[in-house]
Amino acid sequence: MKTCLHHFINGKWNNSLSSIDPAKCQLVLVFGSSEQLLVPANLDHIRNLYPNADIVSASTAGEIINDGVYDDSIVATAIVTGK
């Protein structure tokens, strides 16, 4: 399994370095504040990056990425399974 992390905070996307092929991504898990998830451009960004993936999202009371907890942001994990 390979993953790629994305974090939307302060109006911009920050992406982790990853070797995954976006076209082969099967699943993206998205967690964020309800305010940020309701902005169409935010989820459109993920849909455009991973056009073939199923995208599952949920609102949170705080988003966790690496060793930090954030408010009013979005954290997305793109997942490629198999070879």
Secondary structure, DSSP 4 states (H G I P E B T S, - for coil): -EEEEEEEETTEEEE------GGG--EEEEEE-HHHHTSHHHHHHHHHH-TTSEEEEEE-SSEEETTEEESS-EEEEEEE---
